[in-house]
């Protein structure tokens, strides 16, 4: 049954998380952040050493591509990850992280992973290991959610550049149903272990009755460094049984978020899977131009 997932997974590989033939930052420094629960999170640091810092991981890592390859998806040499990291590192200190846990050279996941509180601690652990005080978190889809929850838990997260996931009225219940069904269909292995953490992540948000409005209020002191983008036709990933209202709540809450200091960009004609770097990265770089944190 799990092989029926491959068409959607293949799309995810090619559109979001291209596997490059060489590391995106081959001359960069690398290291591990040690977490309190014994996980080692691998990261690479590139860019000017005195520049403001960015943390970026899923889906723009070779490790995520390896998860897809485990499911039978071919590797891709389109250089998406490399181009993104090189663009960011031309101006910023980039912490390129093998994340979530269990991907790339990062260990894990542990039983019960992955909770939003854990994610926030992991991001801070990476920042500490790299000698970074404050950082802007980049993310798309699942890692957009990572960024939201990191920023709502620690002021060390100075801002967000995120896309493809709502801040308010996110479809947590719907994604748990679809992601659980997909995960249960996978064969035993690392990919299944990592995707189980996806189910756990959204389940914990529901069970904890997380207050998104309170989180937005908590982040309001970072007005001017909060950027959210989405394709106007984003309804999740229907090919994976994940037909989700992604663009709709972002569009509906655009004015409310902008009143709290966000810049919300709706990119006409794109959906969740075909939103290329060229469609959003130049504007995001322009948004950050001249800012420091």
N, C-alpha and C positions, 0 to 999 in steps of 0.2 A: 504493500500500500504506500509505503514512504516514497517509492519512485514516482508516484503521481505528483509529488511536490516539486519535482525537479524543474519543470518549465518556469515556475515562478521564482525558484531559487536561482536559476540561470540568469533570469532578468535582473535579479538583485545583484548578482556578481558583476554583470557588465555595466549596469547603470550607476551603482552606488559604491561598490567596493572592489575595484579592479585589483587583481593581484599583479604586482610588478615583478620583473625578473631580477631586480636588485633593490636593495633598501632605498627608500626615498631620500635618506639622509646619510649616505654611506660614509661621509667624513665626520659625522657628528659624534659627540660623546654619548655614551649609553650607560645605563645603570639599573639598579633595582630599588624599589621602595619596599620596605618591610612593614607589613601591617600588624596590628595588635593580635589578630587571630592567625598569624603565621603564613599569610600569603605573600608571595614575592611578585610585585608588579613591575614588568620590564618597561623601560621608557628610553627614548633617544632625545637628545637635546640639540637643536640646531638654531642658527640665526645669531644676531648680534648679542653678545653676553650682557650688555647693559640695557637692552630693550625690554619693553613691557612683555609679559609672558602670556602665552596661549597654551591651553591643554586641549588636545584633540586625539580621539581614538576611533572607535566604531563610527561609521562603517569603513573608514578610510585607512585600513591597516591590512598588511599582508596576512596577519593572523586570522582576520575575519575571512579573507579569501580562502585560507586553509580549511576553515570550517565548511565552507561551501564545497571545496574540493573533496572533502571527506564524504560528501553526499553524492559525488559523481560529477560535479560541475567542473568544466575545464578551466584552466587558468587563462588569464587575459593579460596582454602586455600593452594595454592602451595608455598606461602611465597616469591614470587619474590621481592615485594617491601621491605619486611623486610630484606631479604638477601642483597639487594643492599645497603640500608641505613646502615646496620650494617657493611658491608665491607668498605664503605666510612668513617664511623664514627670511625673505628679502627685507622685511621690516621689523619682525617681532621675534622674540625668543620662543621657540616652539618646543613644547614637550609632547612628543608623539608617542602615545601610550598603547601598549598591547592590552586593550581593554574591550569588552568585559573580562572578568576573571576567567582563566582557562583558555584564552586565545593567545596565539603567538608564543612568546617566551614567558608569559605570565602563568603562574601556577594556579591551581584551583580548577573548578569551583569547589567550595566546601558544601556539605549537606546543608540545605536551607538557604543557600545563596540564591538570589541576590536581593537585598532589601535596599530601599533608598537611603537609609541611614548608613548602610555599609558603603554605598557608592560615594557619599559625601566624605566619609572618613578616608576612603581610598584616594580620592582626588587630593585631599589635603596631605596624605602621606606621600604622594608623588611630588607635590609642590615642595614639601619639606626636604625630601631626598635630593631634589634638584636645586635646593637653595633659593626657592622662589617664595616671595611673600604673598603677593596677590596675582590672580590670573583671570583671564577671560576664557570661558569654556565654549568650545565649538561643538556643535552636534547636529545630527539629522536623524529623524525618526526615533529609534530607541535612545540614542545618545542625546537627542534634544530633551527627552524626558530626564536623562541623567543630569543634564545641565540645570534644568528647572529645579530639581530636588537638591542639587548641590548649592545653588544660589539661595534657596529658601532655608538652608541650614547653616551656612557659614558666610560671613562677610569677606572671607579670604577670596571668594569668587566675586571678582570686581564687576563682572558683566557677562553677557551671553550673546553669542551669535548662533542661533538655532533655527532649524527649519523642519517642516513636515510633521509637526506634532503640536496640538493646542496647549496653551497655558491654562486656559479656562474651559471647562466642560469637555475635557479630554475623554475619549470613549474607552475608559479602563475596563468596564465590564465586557464590552464587546470584544476587545482584543484578548482578554483572558480566555474567553470561550474558543475563539479561533486558534490562538497560539497553543492552548492545551491540546486541542484536537490534532494539530500538526505535530506537536512534540511527541504525543503518545504513539503516533504512527511511525516515528523514526526508529531505526535499529539502535541497539545499545552501542555507545561510543561517545567520544568527546563532543560531537555535535549535539547529540541528545542531551548530554550533561549541561552544555552551555545554554541550549534553548529551554531547558527546564528552569534555568535562572531567570529567563524572560518571563515565564509564567509566574514564578514566585514574586518577581519584582512588581508586576501590576496587581497581583493578588494582595500584596502587603499594602499597597496604596489604598485599595478598597477597604481592607479589614481595619486599617488604622483610621479610616474616615478623614483622610488628609484634606485640609481646608485650602483649596486653591486660591480663594480670595484673600485669605490671610497671608498666604505666601507672596502674592502680588504686592500686598501692602509692605511686607518685610523687605522686598526687593526695591521698593520705590526710592530708596536713598541712592540707588545706582542708576537713576534716570540719566539717559544719554549714552549708556553703554548696554542697552537692552535692545536686541534686534531679532525680530522673528519674521521668517519668510515662508511662503507656501505657494505651491502651484494652485491656481484657481480651480482645477479639476481633481484635486487630491481626494480620493475616496479610499485610501489605504492600498492594499495589495489584493484585489479580488481573486487573482489567480492562486493565491494561497488561502482562500477562504477568509480573508481579512478585509472585507468591504466595510470600511469605517468612515464615519464623519470626521474627516481631518480638516479640510479647508473650511467647511461650513461654520464651525464654532470660532475659528480664527477670524473669518470675515465678520461674523456677528459681533464679536467682542473687540474688533479693531479700535473703535473709538474709545472704549473703556480702557484698553491697554495703553493707548497713546496718551490718555489723561494721566496715566501713572508713569510716564516717561519712556515708554517703549516706542520703537519704530517698527511698524508692521507693514510688510511688503507682500502684496498679492501679485503673483507672476502669472499673467494671463496665458491660458492654453496648455499649461503643464499639469501633469498628475504626479503621483508619488514616485513613480519609477523612471520617468523620463526627464526629470529636472536636472539638467547637466550643470557642471561647474560654471560654464559660460553664462548660464541663465541667472545665477545668483552671486557668484564670488566677486565680480567687479564692483557691484553695488555695496556688498558687505565690506570690501576693502575701502571703498570711498567713505563709508560710514565711520570706520575706525581712523581714518586719516586725521593726523594732528592730535589724537587723543593718547593719553597715557594713564597708567593705573598702578 
